[in-house]
């Protein structure tokens, strides 16, 4: 199935789920968290747009509780991907 990045939009609800998983302590929850954050990272690498709001995503950390301007998420992702590939 081809992946369409034109319509991919990561909502604050999805980021909230990731933040909740990051707080889990059991090994099962940690595994789910790792899989969930990896999926978010892949979506962002393919060009997904993050809904503006209090939650963001940092590839080295996961879901972050930080308020950023609407256009800054895209700039942050581009900078992260460039720095990671070098």
Secondary structure as GFF3:
##gff-version 3
##sequence-region A 1 86
A	DSSP	three_ten_helix	5	7	.	.	.	ID=ss1
A	DSSP	beta_strand	9	10	.	.	.	ID=ss2
A	DSSP	alpha_helix	12	22	.	.	.	ID=ss3
A	DSSP	alpha_helix	27	45	.	.	.	ID=ss4
A	DSSP	beta_strand	49	50	.	.	.	ID=ss5
A	DSSP	beta_strand	55	58	.	.	.	ID=ss6
A	DSSP	beta_strand	62	65	.	.	.	ID=ss7
A	DSSP	alpha_helix	72	85	.	.	.	ID=ss8
###
